Amino acid sequence: GYNGTGGRDALRSPHQLAVSSNGIIYLTDRNGNQILKFYTNGTFIKSVGSKGAGPGQFDGPHGIAIDSDNNNVYVTDMKNHRVQVFDSNDSFIRQWGSFGNGTGQFSETAPGIALDNENNNNNNTTNQQ
């Protein structure tokens, strides 16, 4: 297994990872519809999320970034066409995006996200008006 995460039997599909300023590793698991958390030595801490469309649920989490000020975690939720934000204690803070061609909507999946030095996000599939 992957340090207690369920291993191959759980049909894991890791995609992207990010490391917080306090050294916690966050890994998106697209098939498990979760974020997996690890210590830097590889020891599994916990999983965050489940399959669905509600706050804190995912349908294909993929991209991940962590802000440098508060260790807030930004996750692209591909099949739900949105970005979700969690605090460093894994509590849901907010989300944005929906399916469509308007401002703030995603006409395709949102595979990645990055934050600049001022913690501004940059999704690579947002629609520009």
N, C-alpha and C positions, 0 to 999 in steps of 0.2 A: 504494500500500500504506500501511499504518499504521506508518511508520518501520521497515520491515524485519520486521514481524510476519506477513507473508503477505497482508495486505490483504483485499480482497473475495473473492479466490479461496479463502481459507481459511474462508469462511462465519463470520466473527467475529460475536459477539453480545455486545458490552460491556454490563455492567449497572451495577455500582457501583464506586466507587473510594475509596481511602483514601491518606493521605499520612503517611509515617513522620516521626519527629522529626528525622531526618537528610535529609529532603527527597525520599525515593524515593516515587514514585507507583505504587500497586498497583491494577490494574484487573481485575475478574473478567470472564472471557470464557466465557459459558455454552455456546455451541455448540462452541468449541474445547476445552472442559473443561480450562482452564488459568487461571493468574493471569499477567497480563502486567505487567512491571516497566519503568518509565521514569524517566529523569532529569527534573528540573523543566523543562528546555528541550524536552522531548518526545522526546528520543533514546531509542530502545528499548534496554533492557539485556538482558533474557532472559525466557523463559517458564518457568513452574513448573507441573509436573503433567502428567497425561495422562488419557485416559478409562479408567475402571475403578472398582473398589470397594475397592482396597487402600489402605494408608497412602500419602498423597501423590498419590492419584488422585482424580478427580472425575467426577461425573455431574450436571452442571448447577450449577457454582459460581455463587453469586449475591451474597450479602451478604458484606461484609468490614469488619473493624475492626482497628486496630493499638493495642496497649497503649503507654502512655507511659513505662513503666519500662524495658522491654527491646526494644521494637519487635517483639514477637511478633505474628504475623499470624493472625487468627481468620477462618476462611472457612466460610460455610454451604454445605453440599454437598447441594443440594435433593433430588435423586432417590435419594441414598444415605441420606437422613434423618439427617444428622449435622453436627457442627461439627468442623473440623480446625484444629489449631494448628501453626504453623511458626515457627522462630526467624528472626532477621534475616538469617541465611545461607541461608534457604529449606529448612532441614532439618526434617522432620516431628518434632513433639514428642509430640503426643497427639491423641486424638479422643474425642468422646462423642456419644451418641444412637444410636437405631435406630428402626425403624418399630414403632409400637404406641401403646397408650393409657396405659402405665404411667409412673411417675416417670422423668424423663430420656429419654423417648421422644417421637418426633414422629409424630403421626397425620396430619399434612399436611406439605407441603414447608416448609422453613425458609428464607424469603426474606431475612431481615435479621438483623443482630446489631449491638449497640452495647455499648460499655464505659463504665462510669462513671468518676469521678475516682480511684477506688481499683482500677480495672481489673477490676471485677466484670462478668461478661457479662450481657446481657439479650437472649435470643432472643425474638422476638415470636410464636412458635408452639409453645412448649413446653407440655406438658400439666401442669396443676396438680392435685395430689392433696390 
